[in-house]
Structure formats: structure tokens, C-alpha cells
């Protein structure tokens, strides 16, 4: 017997064969699905249908995937998995920086896609905890706002998730792989520097002359979130 899940997945993909394959497999897994072929339709249905997760091609007619991500992130934190043939490190960084939560390169393995969907649902399930505190940083998990002292921080969704992970794991030497899996749900591989890029972004927004460093490099391991001495 197939159990119909309440989780709804919107597929924005202009390659019909790929879209039909993904949609069929997701329905077999019990997810409710909706497929559209253009970026314009995708943005409309993302707002109208209110999916729980979006699988998004990057190269689309009407509006590209990067633009869709940016538009959605103006008002939504829905998990987005970008599915694309563009696999260079710079392409991954662009996709994640536009607001995608994950980035999978075609051709892809179905089991890996399903695993990444499950990761996103685990990471974004409703959380009774409203606020996180660490050192002089405070985060509101419902409004997606963050402050250091009384100064509001302007964070992208990925920067917010990275800071949240650090606050949830303070005073620990966290490996690169731990952080990548904890924040993005997967490990890019040793040749990519997406974690270093986002740590740099976050440091620039957290640190001032009167607000010293909180995210420390642990040589040979990764990073640690620690309050100033």
C-alpha cells in the first residue's frame, strides 16, 4: 500500500524526460508532486501551491533558476535543491549564494537525490525552539533574524543556517565535513571552497572593531565558534 505524504514537492524542470522520471519516483515514495516547465510558471506555482520543497533546474526558459531563488528568498525559506548540468565550483557557489539549500549536478543518482530531499526535510522540520544564543549573538529561528549585541545582522539564508549550526555546536572543533553535512546536508569534496567562502562572508558581518572574532580556524580540522576570552 502506498502511503501518501503531506509533503509537497514542486519540480521546475524543462527537460520532460528528466522531469517525468523524477516525478514518477517521488510519487512512488509517497510525495505529492507538481511539475512545471518554465521559470515564470515555477515562481507562480511556488507562491500559489506553497510546496514544502522545490527541485529547481538552473537553465530554464522565461526565468533562470538563480533569479527564481533570489525572488523566492525575498519572502520564503522553502528548501530548494538546484538540479543542473553546471558543476564547476563557481557555479555551485553562485547557486547557493542565490538562496539554494543544496546543489546537485546532472547526471545524478536517484538514491542520492532522495537522500538529499530527506536531509532537507529533517533540517527544516518545524522546531519548537524559537531562539538560539551564543556569546553576544541571538537568533530568532521563526523570523530568521539575528543580532550581535543589539546590532541587526543582514544574513542570506545560507549564512543564517551556518551561524545557526555554529550556535548549536559551540566550543567544539568542527571538521569541514561535519559543517558541510550539518548545514548543506552533504560534503562538496576537497577541491571546493564553498565553506571557506561562507565563513568569510559570516565573519565580515559578525566582526567589527568592538566585536571581536567568534568563528576561529582550527588548523588541520576546521572551525570553532567560541566567545572572546
Helices and strands as residue ranges (DSSP letters): E 8-12, H 16-28, E 32-36, H 39-48, E 53-57, H 65-72, E 79-84, H 89-97, E 102-105, H 110-123, E 131-134, E 137-140, E 145-148, E 151-153, H 157-168, E 174-175, H 176-183, H 194-206, E 215-218, E 222-225
